[in-house]
Every structure is written in structure tokens, then in C-alpha cells.
Amino acid sequence: MKPLIETIVKAFVDHPEAVAVECREGEAALLCELSVHDDDIGKVIGKHGRTIQAIRTVVAAAAAGASKRVIVQVKDKG
């Protein structure tokens, strides 16, 4: 899932070199934390969270055959 998330996010941010995804596996889910440059957080989240929700939808569709669900979160730098 990590390469998929990185590819999607790097396509529309201003600082693609700052995109990083850390995935940790739990018992029931795979947690992927996305961190981006401070200037790009608004672009990743989008108006009313629509962009991050679209990313989550694509990732969920890609993981549909897996036994664990995938959770995508934007890491807070503050």
C-alpha cells in the first residue's frame, strides 16, 4: 500500500520529495501514516476532507482482497 499512497500524493503536492508514508501492521488493520511538507497539508486534506477521503477510498479498493483493512492518516507535525 505504501507505494500506492506515495504515488497518488506525490502527483499533486508542490514538494513531492517531502512525502513519506510509514505503515505499521496491527491485528485487524494496516495503519499508514502520511506526512507531507507543511505547505501541502491543505492540498492533501482538501476542502471538507474530500481529497484525503478520495485517497482512502482508492486505497480501500486496492486492499479489498486483503484480510486486513487499511487506515490512512495524515500525520500532524505539530
Secondary structure, 3 states (H helix, E strand, C coil): CHHHHHHHHHCCCCCHHHCEEEEEECCCEEEEEEECCHHHHHHHHCHHHHHHHHHHHHHHHHCCCCCCEEEEEECCCC
